[in-house]
Amino acid sequence: MFDMFGKLQEAQQKMKESKERLALITVDGEAGDGAVKVTVTGNREVKSLEIAERLLEKDNKEELEDLVITALNRALKSAENTWEAEMKSVAGGMLGPLGGLF
């Protein structure tokens, strides 16, 4: 029983360490040939948003909205892939040879 408690504490510690590592990893998403750039962490927190000057004109409102959504979705997808890889690594380390099955 105590071994199970120890394993649970170990798993919690590994998850905490993974979240800390993911907070340091950044991924980018772009749209409109770089007119909109978004940077997010591996924990899916938006860190920066860059918008080309030409998109700030009144006539470009719809284009700007579309490009921001596209760039955000691309960055968040990359962050999700990074997060999944990190979680697989943690799970694999905890399960030993069985970790490769997931």
Beta strands, then each sheet from edge to edge (+ up, - down):
strand 1: 26-31
strand 2: 36-41
strand 3: 46-51
sheet 1: 1+ 2- 3+
end
